[in-house]
């Protein structure tokens, strides 16, 4: 195998992995702060793809910009879903029963969103046409698809913005403190319930934006969540449950492994490699690549 | 400043506090002593709102705290330094301190408070970039205290600051508490199992046993009380 071919696969994998990383950060933030496993994460991604599509169709908004424009409405949507539904089954009460209720709630939410979207928007796959989706940057013999390159760059910028928010602002630090120790956080005057709403809003907004970026090169359909939710979970566990930097690296690794798997296996089996790596990590480093024992964001 | 009137709390099906009444005046240093499981920690949590009170009334600065959430109580100037220190392990020492002055009224004075806390605990300055989870127990207690002071509180609740620490560090912590109190006339409510040290520091004290106040009085009176001497001072 030529070196150039290997580099090509690595580059493609990293480009795709950047978008996975952005999706996974949202899931990790929600889990880290709220201890809620959000099965509906992929469905919010799917809704983000549709919103980006409608921006493109009705306002001829470029999907890269459209992806950014999904952030405000999905932040609000996440906040409302937390207030109206999740807040009933988080924060206090018997942890085991709460966990059951959370799983059923987010799983139910996922089913409702998928099926409602199928009913209203029909299952026909849609796509956004852009000039750059079929263009490539040539770096010597290596070709980088332009849509994926732009999506990757935007994902990186958004992930960096989240990182700066979490480490440089009072609100971000309060979010991380709430993940570490909600009771001690409340003693500092931090409203933990509001932090949950904030975490869910940001988590949903990030995955919707990632969906918008994905829509520049991936077909949009109501059941698209299924192809990604598993990857997100693997990325989050790989990185160390609830760790934001971990989820970011986890996402990149998954893109890379998916791509490199194609060197040895056919396209339909591209997730096989992901699961093999996942099992190996769980076996040799069960706390994940970036996991510490303490819960962290 | 703080008035508790016939407070009753049940905790996991047990009656943790029964008809507890006590008062802390502005500028006072009040101690609550008693054996393990007497309900001391529950009492502080009831004041902060992380344990719901069933009966009775908690009044702080003429406001009924009953309906207020824990974060709102902290915003009113009640700083709770919890049992077991409870620093934020994945945040740095500096971030822990910064969050101490998260409440709106404390943000403007953050810089000044930080200088004071770092002067009080120079070790925290040395460790300011380290993760709080990597500190020793004594250092974590200093951080927890420092975090509480960063709130520039009107009322400081201290829950077992000596717990699990070596004698030298305990002495240092008590000395610091005494110093804070003398320098700032801060109102302090301290809960302790180390009865002698705690009573010697305070103005007034209460003895709590199985959820009830069994004895109350000024420092000298409590230290001289035959029951206290028998039960706690080994006399």
HADDOCK unambig.tbl for C-alpha pairs under 7 A between the chains (distance, minus, plus):
assign (segid A and resid 174 and name CA) (segid B and resid 99 and name CA) 6.87 0.50 0.50
assign (segid A and resid 177 and name CA) (segid B and resid 88 and name CA) 5.91 0.50 0.50
assign (segid A and resid 180 and name CA) (segid B and resid 88 and name CA) 5.65 0.50 0.50
assign (segid A and resid 180 and name CA) (segid B and resid 89 and name CA) 6.77 0.50 0.50
assign (segid A and resid 180 and name CA) (segid B and resid 90 and name CA) 6.84 0.50 0.50
assign (segid A and resid 181 and name CA) (segid B and resid 88 and name CA) 6.44 0.50 0.50
assign (segid A and resid 184 and name CA) (segid B and resid 86 and name CA) 6.11 0.50 0.50
assign (segid A and resid 186 and name CA) (segid B and resid 70 and name CA) 5.77 0.50 0.50
assign (segid A and resid 186 and name CA) (segid B and resid 71 and name CA) 4.86 0.50 0.50
assign (segid A and resid 187 and name CA) (segid B and resid 70 and name CA) 6.67 0.50 0.50
assign (segid A and resid 187 and name CA) (segid B and resid 71 and name CA) 6.29 0.50 0.50
assign (segid A and resid 187 and name CA) (segid B and resid 74 and name CA) 5.75 0.50 0.50
assign (segid A and resid 187 and name CA) (segid B and resid 79 and name CA) 6.55 0.50 0.50
assign (segid A and resid 187 and name CA) (segid B and resid 80 and name CA) 5.76 0.50 0.50
assign (segid A and resid 188 and name CA) (segid B and resid 71 and name CA) 6.95 0.50 0.50
assign (segid A and resid 188 and name CA) (segid B and resid 74 and name CA) 6.10 0.50 0.50
assign (segid A and resid 188 and name CA) (segid B and resid 99 and name CA) 6.56 0.50 0.50
assign (segid A and resid 188 and name CA) (segid B and resid 100 and name CA) 5.53 0.50 0.50
assign (segid A and resid 188 and name CA) (segid B and resid 102 and name CA) 6.29 0.50 0.50
assign (segid A and resid 188 and name CA) (segid B and resid 103 and name CA) 6.82 0.50 0.50
assign (segid A and resid 189 and name CA) (segid B and resid 71 and name CA) 3.97 0.50 0.50
assign (segid A and resid 189 and name CA) (segid B and resid 72 and name CA) 6.31 0.50 0.50
assign (segid A and resid 189 and name CA) (segid B and resid 74 and name CA) 4.68 0.50 0.50
assign (segid A and resid 189 and name CA) (segid B and resid 75 and name CA) 5.25 0.50 0.50
assign (segid A and resid 189 and name CA) (segid B and resid 102 and name CA) 6.47 0.50 0.50
assign (segid A and resid 189 and name CA) (segid B and resid 103 and name CA) 5.38 0.50 0.50
assign (segid A and resid 190 and name CA) (segid B and resid 71 and name CA) 5.37 0.50 0.50
assign (segid A and resid 191 and name CA) (segid B and resid 71 and name CA) 5.21 0.50 0.50
assign (segid A and resid 296 and name CA) (segid B and resid 90 and name CA) 5.93 0.50 0.50
